[in-house]
Amino acid sequence: MARYSIFSLARNALTGHRNWPKAWRSPDPKPSYDVIIIGGGGHGLATAYYLAKNHGLTNIAVLEKGWLGGGNTGRNTTIVRSNYAQPGNTLFYEHSLKLWEGLSQDLNFNVMFSQRGVINLAHSDAQRDAFKRRGNVMRLNGIDAEYLERDAVAAMIPALDASPDARFPVQGGLLQPRGGTARHDAVAWGYARGADSYGVDIIQNCEVTGIDIEGGRAVGVQTTRGAIKAAKIGTAVAGHTGHLAAMAGLRLPFETHVLQAMVSEPLKPCLDMVVTSGAAHAYVSQSDKGELVFGGDLDFYPTYAQRGNFPRIEDAVESLLTMFPSFSRLRLMRSWGGVMDMTMDGSPIICKSPIDGLYIDGGWCYGGFKATPGSGWVFAHTIANDQPHELNERFTLKRFETGAVIDERGAGATANAH
């Protein structure tokens, strides 16, 4: 906003924004680049930004088959947290959260990061014990965490049914006060503008249709706008990672599923934090516009479609109402789906691939949006230095061969929200 006066805003509004300066360029692709990043969502744009800012690499192209943020970046529920317990995930997600806390200042663009808090409800003795253990792990790693008993949860969230007669009686909850939400579009726009300011070429409507391999090394890509050479190629395409890897002859250890979310009609402020329930298979927050943003579990069939089915919508609504019966009077406004790469252990893959010059960022399960800054940071390091950062050295493909998995499947949407 500092770039434009109120008079400039009014003038451009009255002229239909015809003279509004573009936030980033739309160049034609060059014949070759030092680095190509496939995927113009949050992870791809963040990777390009940190490659330029942290490592001085600017001869970079970000290739996006559609428009920026048109994939999972614009199809999630914008929750940010770092309440993970497994070695590897704990410090990585906390680093990402710290980047979130300074991201608007770093990008000079308001990403609307709101640290309203995230609470995971406990409904059984087992969940209570598990959340207390997780909270202890978090605190041992310097991460904020507080376990609240039932009465404290009920006082903090008046609309929640915390009565003994609830379908899933509330025993307590694990609170991370520094967690919250951000604006997904603003994240993509901020990183795009930041990367462009360093000279990165952001090329939209440029679908990658093939990966060129010569002598066991990735040397370029085939696109709908012609062939482009590159010394290094990084993939950051969310649910389409397996499809893209197959172009290079790789088969990755995950399946792709659709995860649906939805919003209600707007209402006055009534929920000032993110509330999740593993037992009810639901999570919910209230947007700045007043809408309830919520969802539940996966549609459990493999698909690349960005839409789901009505039974899952019914299930998500029913799950929400077990937690907040008063919301039953609201109307559902819209729903959408995002495609998820689901790894076997619930943790991501950020590493060099078995093919020289090809790097993979994928397998995010439910956790992709919250990891955007951290993912871009460590993926840029991995590409620039041809070796992982200490924060992603566990996120390798080889862990599935050795059995050194990072089993965090209990930290997904049905337990903690994404």
C-alpha positions as CSV (number, residue, x, y, z in Angstrom):
1,M,0.0,0.0,0.0
2,A,2.9,2.3,0.6
3,R,3.7,2.3,-3.1
4,Y,0.4,4.1,-3.9
5,S,-1.4,7.1,-2.5
6,I,-5.1,7.0,-1.8
7,F,-5.6,9.2,-4.8
8,S,-3.7,6.7,-7.0
9,L,-6.0,3.9,-5.7
10,A,-9.1,6.0,-6.5
11,R,-7.9,7.0,-9.9
12,N,-7.1,3.5,-11.0
13,A,-10.4,2.2,-9.6
14,L,-12.3,4.7,-11.7
15,T,-10.4,3.8,-14.8
16,G,-10.9,0.1,-14.5
17,H,-7.3,-0.5,-13.4
18,R,-6.1,0.0,-17.0
19,N,-3.0,1.9,-15.9
20,W,-2.3,-0.1,-12.8
21,P,1.4,-1.2,-12.8
22,K,1.9,-5.0,-12.9
23,A,3.3,-6.6,-9.8
24,W,5.6,-8.9,-11.8
25,R,6.6,-9.3,-15.4
26,S,5.2,-11.8,-17.9
27,P,8.3,-12.6,-20.0
28,D,8.6,-15.1,-22.8
29,P,10.7,-18.1,-21.9
30,K,14.4,-18.0,-22.7
31,P,16.2,-20.9,-24.4
32,S,18.0,-21.9,-21.2
33,Y,18.3,-21.1,-17.5
34,D,20.5,-22.0,-14.6
35,V,17.5,-23.3,-12.7
36,I,13.9,-24.2,-13.7
37,I,11.3,-24.5,-11.0
38,I,8.2,-26.4,-12.2
39,G,5.2,-25.1,-10.3
40,G,4.0,-21.6,-9.7
41,G,2.4,-22.1,-6.4
42,G,3.7,-21.0,-3.0
43,H,6.4,-23.6,-2.8
44,G,7.8,-23.0,-6.3
45,L,7.7,-19.2,-5.9
46,A,9.3,-19.4,-2.5
47,T,12.0,-21.6,-3.8
48,A,12.8,-19.2,-6.6
49,Y,12.7,-16.2,-4.2
50,Y,15.2,-17.8,-1.7
51,L,17.4,-19.1,-4.5
52,A,17.8,-15.5,-5.6
53,K,17.9,-13.8,-2.1
54,N,19.9,-16.4,-0.2
55,H,22.1,-17.9,-2.9
56,G,22.5,-15.2,-5.5
57,L,21.0,-17.3,-8.4
58,T,18.8,-15.1,-10.6
59,N,18.8,-16.8,-14.0
60,I,15.7,-18.8,-13.0
61,A,12.4,-19.6,-14.5
62,V,9.2,-20.6,-12.7
63,L,7.0,-22.5,-15.1
64,E,3.3,-22.7,-14.2
65,K,0.8,-24.5,-16.4
66,G,-2.1,-22.2,-15.4
67,W,-2.0,-19.1,-13.3
68,L,0.0,-18.4,-10.2
69,G,-1.6,-19.9,-7.1
70,G,-4.2,-21.7,-9.1
71,G,-3.4,-25.1,-7.6
72,N,-3.2,-26.1,-3.9
73,T,-2.0,-22.6,-2.9
74,G,-5.5,-21.3,-3.6
75,R,-7.3,-24.5,-2.5
76,N,-6.5,-24.9,1.2
77,T,-7.7,-23.7,4.5
78,T,-4.7,-21.5,5.2
79,I,-3.7,-22.9,8.6
80,V,-0.2,-22.4,9.9
81,R,1.3,-24.3,12.9
82,S,4.4,-26.1,14.1
83,N,2.9,-28.6,16.6
84,Y,4.8,-31.6,15.3
85,A,6.5,-34.3,17.5
86,Q,8.7,-36.4,15.2
87,P,12.4,-35.6,14.8
88,G,12.8,-34.0,11.4
89,N,9.4,-32.4,11.4
90,T,9.6,-30.6,14.7
91,L,12.4,-28.1,13.9
92,F,11.5,-27.9,10.2
93,Y,8.0,-26.7,10.8
94,E,9.1,-24.4,13.6
95,H,11.7,-22.8,11.2
96,S,8.8,-22.3,8.8
97,L,6.6,-20.7,11.4
98,K,9.4,-18.3,12.3
99,L,9.7,-17.3,8.6
100,W,5.9,-16.7,8.6
101,E,6.3,-14.3,11.5
102,G,8.6,-12.1,9.5
103,L,7.3,-12.8,6.0
104,S,5.2,-9.6,5.5
105,Q,8.2,-7.5,6.4
106,D,10.6,-9.6,4.3
107,L,8.5,-9.4,1.2
108,N,7.2,-5.9,1.9
109,F,3.8,-7.4,1.1
110,N,1.0,-8.1,3.7
111,V,0.4,-11.8,3.7
112,M,-2.3,-11.3,6.4
113,F,-0.6,-13.7,8.9
114,S,-2.9,-13.8,11.9
115,Q,-1.5,-15.7,15.0
116,R,-4.9,-16.4,16.5
117,G,-3.8,-19.8,17.9
118,V,-4.5,-23.4,17.0
119,I,-6.0,-25.9,19.5
120,N,-6.3,-29.7,19.1
121,L,-9.1,-31.1,21.1
122,A,-8.6,-34.3,23.1
123,H,-11.6,-36.6,23.5
124,S,-10.1,-39.7,25.2
125,D,-7.5,-40.7,27.7
126,A,-5.3,-41.8,24.8
127,Q,-5.6,-38.5,23.0
128,R,-5.0,-36.5,26.2
129,D,-1.8,-38.5,26.9
130,A,-0.6,-38.2,23.2
131,F,-1.2,-34.4,23.2
132,K,0.6,-34.0,26.5
133,R,3.6,-35.9,25.1
134,R,3.6,-33.8,21.9
135,G,3.4,-30.6,23.9
136,N,6.4,-31.8,26.0
137,V,8.4,-32.5,22.8
138,M,7.5,-29.1,21.5
139,R,8.6,-27.3,24.6
140,L,11.8,-29.2,24.7
141,N,12.5,-27.9,21.2
142,G,11.6,-24.3,22.2
143,I,8.2,-24.3,20.6
144,D,5.2,-22.8,22.4
145,A,2.6,-25.3,23.6
146,E,0.1,-25.5,26.5
147,Y,-2.2,-28.3,27.5
148,L,-5.6,-27.0,28.7
149,E,-8.1,-28.9,30.7
150,R,-11.8,-29.1,29.7
151,D,-13.0,-26.1,31.7
152,A,-10.3,-23.8,30.2
153,V,-11.2,-25.0,26.7
154,A,-14.9,-24.4,27.3
155,A,-14.2,-20.9,28.6
156,M,-11.9,-20.1,25.6
157,I,-14.3,-21.4,23.0
158,P,-17.9,-20.5,24.2
159,A,-19.6,-21.9,21.0
160,L,-18.0,-25.3,21.4
161,D,-20.2,-28.1,22.8
162,A,-18.0,-29.2,25.8
163,S,-20.8,-30.7,27.8
164,P,-20.7,-34.3,29.0
165,D,-23.5,-35.1,26.6
166,A,-21.5,-34.1,23.5
167,R,-21.0,-36.8,20.8
168,F,-17.2,-36.6,21.6
169,P,-16.9,-35.2,25.1
170,V,-14.0,-32.8,25.4
171,Q,-11.3,-33.7,27.9
172,G,-8.9,-30.9,27.1
173,G,-6.8,-29.6,24.3
174,L,-3.3,-28.8,23.1
175,L,-2.9,-25.1,22.3
176,Q,-0.2,-23.5,20.2
177,P,-0.8,-19.7,20.6
178,R,1.6,-18.8,17.8
179,G,-0.3,-20.8,15.2
180,G,-2.9,-19.2,13.1
181,T,-3.9,-18.5,9.5
182,A,-2.6,-16.5,6.5
183,R,-4.1,-15.3,3.2
184,H,-3.2,-17.8,0.5
185,D,-3.4,-15.5,-2.5
186,A,-1.3,-12.9,-0.8
187,V,1.4,-15.5,-0.1
188,A,1.6,-16.4,-3.8
189,W,1.5,-12.7,-4.9
190,G,4.1,-11.6,-2.3
191,Y,6.6,-14.3,-3.3
192,A,6.0,-13.7,-7.0
193,R,6.7,-10.0,-6.7
194,G,9.7,-10.7,-4.5
195,A,11.2,-13.2,-7.0
196,D,10.5,-10.9,-9.9
197,S,12.3,-8.1,-8.2
198,Y,15.5,-10.3,-8.3
199,G,15.0,-10.9,-12.0
200,V,13.4,-14.3,-11.9
201,D,11.2,-15.1,-14.9
202,I,7.7,-16.1,-13.9
203,I,6.1,-17.8,-16.9
204,Q,2.4,-18.6,-16.7
205,N,0.3,-20.8,-19.1
206,C,3.4,-22.9,-19.7
207,E,2.8,-26.6,-19.1
208,V,5.7,-29.0,-18.8
209,T,5.0,-32.0,-21.0
210,G,8.3,-33.8,-20.7
211,I,11.7,-33.9,-18.9
212,D,14.8,-34.3,-21.1
213,I,17.3,-36.8,-19.8
214,E,20.8,-37.2,-21.3
215,G,23.4,-39.5,-19.9
216,G,21.4,-40.0,-16.7
217,R,21.1,-36.3,-16.1
218,A,18.1,-33.9,-16.4
219,V,19.1,-31.2,-18.9
220,G,15.8,-29.5,-19.8
221,V,12.1,-29.7,-20.2
222,Q,9.5,-29.8,-23.0
223,T,6.7,-27.4,-22.6
224,T,3.6,-26.1,-24.5
225,R,5.8,-23.0,-25.3
226,G,8.8,-25.0,-26.6
227,A,11.9,-26.7,-25.2
228,I,13.8,-25.0,-22.4
229,K,17.3,-26.1,-21.3
230,A,18.4,-25.9,-17.6
231,A,21.4,-27.0,-15.5
232,K,19.0,-27.9,-12.6
233,I,15.3,-28.6,-12.4
234,G,13.2,-28.5,-9.3
235,T,9.6,-29.8,-9.1
236,A,7.1,-28.2,-6.7
237,V,3.7,-29.2,-8.1
238,A,1.8,-30.6,-5.1
239,G,-0.5,-33.4,-6.0
240,H,0.9,-33.8,-9.5
241,T,4.5,-34.7,-8.3
242,G,4.0,-38.4,-9.2
243,H,2.7,-37.5,-12.6
244,L,5.6,-35.2,-13.3
245,A,8.2,-37.6,-11.9
246,A,6.9,-40.3,-14.2
247,M,8.0,-38.1,-17.2
248,A,11.6,-38.8,-15.9
249,G,11.0,-42.5,-15.4
250,L,10.6,-42.2,-11.6
251,R,7.9,-43.9,-9.5
252,L,7.5,-42.2,-6.1
253,P,6.2,-43.8,-2.9
254,F,2.8,-42.0,-2.5
255,E,-0.7,-41.8,-3.8
256,T,-2.7,-38.7,-4.9
257,H,-6.0,-38.0,-3.3
258,V,-8.4,-35.1,-3.1
259,L,-9.1,-33.2,0.1
260,Q,-12.2,-31.0,0.3
261,A,-12.9,-27.9,2.2
262,M,-15.8,-25.5,2.3
263,V,-17.1,-22.2,3.7
264,S,-20.3,-21.0,5.3
265,E,-22.1,-17.8,4.8
266,P,-20.5,-14.9,6.8
267,L,-21.5,-14.2,10.4
268,K,-20.4,-12.0,13.2
269,P,-17.1,-12.9,14.9
270,C,-17.7,-16.0,17.1
271,L,-14.5,-18.0,16.8
272,D,-11.1,-16.4,17.3
273,M,-8.9,-19.4,16.9
274,V,-8.4,-22.6,14.8
275,V,-10.2,-25.6,16.4
276,T,-9.5,-29.1,15.3
277,S,-10.8,-32.5,16.4
278,G,-9.3,-35.9,15.4
279,A,-12.2,-37.8,16.8
280,A,-14.8,-35.7,15.0
281,H,-12.6,-35.6,11.8
282,A,-13.1,-31.8,11.5
283,Y,-11.3,-28.5,11.8
284,V,-12.6,-25.0,11.6
285,S,-11.6,-21.3,11.7
286,Q,-13.4,-18.0,11.0
287,S,-12.1,-15.9,8.1
288,D,-11.7,-12.1,8.3
289,K,-14.9,-11.9,6.2
290,G,-16.8,-13.9,8.8
291,E,-17.1,-17.1,6.9
292,L,-16.5,-20.4,8.7
293,V,-13.7,-22.2,6.8
294,F,-13.7,-25.9,7.6
295,G,-13.1,-29.4,6.3
296,G,-12.5,-33.0,7.3
297,D,-10.9,-36.1,5.9
298,L,-9.7,-37.2,2.4
299,D,-11.8,-38.6,-0.3
300,F,-10.1,-42.0,-0.2
301,Y,-9.9,-42.7,-3.9
302,P,-6.8,-41.8,-6.0
303,T,-7.5,-38.9,-8.3
304,Y,-6.0,-35.8,-9.9
305,A,-9.4,-34.0,-10.0
306,Q,-9.7,-30.8,-8.0
307,R,-13.2,-31.6,-6.9
308,G,-14.7,-34.2,-4.5
309,N,-18.0,-35.8,-3.9
310,F,-21.1,-34.8,-1.9
311,P,-21.0,-37.6,0.7
312,R,-17.7,-36.2,2.0
313,I,-19.2,-32.7,2.1
314,E,-22.1,-34.1,4.2
315,D,-19.5,-35.9,6.5
316,A,-17.5,-32.7,7.0
317,V,-20.7,-30.7,7.9
318,E,-21.9,-33.4,10.3
319,S,-18.5,-33.5,11.9
320,L,-18.5,-29.7,12.4
321,L,-21.9,-29.8,13.9
322,T,-20.9,-32.4,16.5
323,M,-18.5,-29.7,17.8
324,F,-20.6,-26.6,17.2
325,P,-24.3,-27.5,17.1
326,S,-25.3,-23.8,16.9
327,F,-23.7,-23.6,13.4
328,S,-26.5,-25.8,12.0
329,R,-28.5,-22.7,11.2
330,L,-25.9,-21.5,8.7
331,R,-25.9,-22.0,4.9
332,L,-23.1,-23.6,3.1
333,M,-21.7,-21.2,0.4
334,R,-19.2,-23.1,-1.6
335,S,-16.7,-26.0,-1.5
336,W,-13.6,-27.0,-3.4
337,G,-10.9,-29.7,-3.5
338,G,-7.1,-29.8,-3.6
339,V,-5.1,-32.8,-4.6
340,M,-2.6,-34.2,-2.1
341,D,0.4,-36.4,-2.5
342,M,0.1,-38.8,0.4
343,T,3.3,-40.4,1.6
344,M,3.3,-43.6,3.6
345,D,4.6,-41.9,6.7
346,G,2.8,-38.6,6.5
347,S,6.0,-36.5,6.0
348,P,7.3,-34.7,2.9
349,I,10.0,-35.4,0.4
350,I,12.6,-32.6,-0.3
351,C,15.7,-34.0,-1.8
352,K,17.8,-34.7,-4.9
353,S,16.2,-37.3,-7.0
354,P,18.1,-40.4,-8.3
355,I,18.5,-38.5,-11.5
356,D,21.3,-35.9,-11.5
357,G,20.0,-32.3,-11.9
358,L,16.5,-33.2,-10.8
359,Y,15.2,-32.2,-7.4
360,I,11.9,-33.1,-5.7
361,D,9.6,-31.1,-3.4
362,G,6.5,-33.1,-2.8
363,G,4.6,-35.6,-0.7
364,W,3.1,-32.9,1.6
365,C,0.0,-34.8,2.6
366,Y,-2.1,-32.2,4.7
367,G,0.9,-30.0,5.5
368,G,1.8,-28.1,2.4
369,F,0.5,-24.5,3.0
370,K,2.0,-24.1,6.5
371,A,5.4,-25.3,5.2
372,T,5.5,-22.8,2.3
373,P,8.3,-20.5,3.6
374,G,10.3,-23.3,5.2
375,S,10.0,-25.6,2.2
376,G,11.2,-22.8,-0.2
377,W,14.1,-22.0,2.1
378,V,15.5,-25.6,2.4
379,F,14.6,-26.6,-1.2
380,A,16.5,-23.5,-2.5
381,H,19.5,-24.6,-0.3
382,T,19.3,-28.2,-1.6
383,I,19.3,-27.0,-5.3
384,A,21.9,-24.4,-4.9
385,N,24.4,-26.6,-2.9
386,D,23.5,-30.0,-4.3
387,Q,23.0,-31.2,-0.8
388,P,20.2,-30.9,1.8
389,H,20.0,-28.3,4.5
390,E,20.1,-29.9,8.0
391,L,16.4,-29.2,8.4
392,N,15.4,-31.4,5.4
393,E,18.2,-34.0,5.5
394,R,15.7,-36.5,6.8
395,F,13.1,-35.8,4.0
396,T,14.9,-38.1,1.6
397,L,13.5,-40.7,-0.7
398,K,16.0,-43.2,0.7
399,R,14.2,-43.3,4.0
400,F,11.6,-45.6,2.4
401,E,14.4,-48.0,1.5
402,T,16.1,-48.0,4.9
403,G,12.9,-47.8,7.0
404,A,14.0,-44.5,8.7
405,V,10.5,-43.1,8.2
406,I,9.1,-40.1,9.9
407,D,5.7,-41.4,11.1
408,E,3.6,-38.3,11.6
409,R,0.4,-39.6,10.0
410,G,-1.5,-38.6,13.2
411,A,-0.7,-34.9,12.6
412,G,-2.9,-34.5,9.5
413,A,-6.2,-33.0,8.8
414,T,-8.1,-35.5,11.0
415,A,-6.0,-34.7,13.9
416,N,-4.6,-31.2,13.6
417,A,-5.9,-29.7,10.4
418,H,-3.8,-28.6,7.4
